Amino acid sequence: MRTPGDVTGPPTDCTIPVPRHADAGFSCERRIVHNTDYQRIFSRGHRSAGRYVVLWTDEGPAEVPRAGVIASKRTFRRAVDRARAKRLLREAFRLNREQLVRHRDCVLVARRAILQARCCDVAQDLLTVAQRCRVRRRPEDRST
């Protein structure tokens, strides 16, 4: 019989580093909310696809990288699946935004395979796709 504090399953080999910056949330200035911004990014932005995410990027007006998250009803029929996909993408962006270039707007589109993924898998896929889109900072650029 399990007690409330028991943790079952194998130990996870996936450790997600905790951000070391003051704003660890996903506040309004870090989100893309206007339809005109989405249209601008889709019309003239760059696109790269990974296993769990399709990343669209374009230059943005904000000092910090901003993100918009899309999980379509056509791809995810159930609302609970759409919510999980968006939650995983937001968390992956939030944990890795310090590794992205400033003045960039990113639209993250969820793919069906994300439902079987862990958060660290999605985060790694996001960084891989960001590198292909040339929006990931080099290690020597992260100090600024």
Buried (B, 14 or more C-beta within 10 A) or exposed (E): EEEEEEEEEEEEEEEBEEBEEEEEEBEEEBBBEEEEBBEBBEEEBEBBBBBBBBBBBBEBEBEBBBBBBBBEEEBBEEEEBBEBBBBBBBBBBBBBBBBBBBEBBBBBBBBEBBBEBEBBBBBBBBBBBBBBBEBBBEEEEEEE
